[in-house]
């Protein structure tokens, strides 16, 4: 499942690749002038990929995080290389 930026700004991650997350956990925040929005996990899973560098610029609708199903073994991006 991919999680997207709510609007343009700077992303700051609160998780790392491989982290097991729970429903409602804060994955990241996106900041713009006088505005900050938390990016919350809609369900449990494992962080498979962070799509942008921490403190990187994003546009609204850009992928931020990819979550893998926690009930299945996750193949992390870059694993096995």
N, C-alpha and C positions, 0 to 999 in steps of 0.2 A: 504494500500500500504506500503510495506516495503522499507526502504532506507538502502543501504549497504555501508560499508567502502570501499573507493577506493584503499587503500593499508594498510599495517601493520603500526601501530604507536600507539599514545595515543590520545584518543578522548576527546574533550572538548565541552560540549553542550552549545548552546545559547538559548535554549527553555526548557520548562518544560512540564510535562504531563498535558494535559488539555488546553494548549495554542492553540488559533486559529491562524493559519498561512496563509500567502498569497504566491502566486506563486513567486519564486525567493528569498524568505526569507532565510537567513542563519540559518540552523538548528544546525549545529555543525562544528567543524574543526577537522581534523586528522593531527597530527604532527609526523614527523619522522626526522631523522638527516638532518638538512638543508633543510627541505621540509615541507610545510604546504598546505593542500587543504581544501577549504571550501566545506561543504556538503549543497547543496542548494535544497529547496523544488521545485519539478517539477510541483506542482499544489497546489491549496488551500486545507485546511483540518484542522483537529484537531489532536494534538499530543496524540495518544492513549497509546504509550509505549516508554520508553527509554530502550533499550535492554542491555546496558552496564553501569556500574557506571561512573560518571563524572571523567575524568582523568584516566580511565581504559585502559588497553592494548587491542588492537583489531588486528585481522588479516584481510588481504584483502578479501573482499566478505562477511564479517561477518555482520549480521543485526545490525543497530544502532538505527533506529527510525521506529516506525510504525505509519502511518497516517490513520485516519478514514475520511470518506467523511464528509465534513462540512454541507452537506444538510440533513444528517441523524443524529439522536441523537447518540452520541458516548458512548460506554460502556468502561469505562476506566479500565485498568488492576488494580485489587485489589478493585474495586468498589463493594460495597454490602457485603464485608467480615467483 
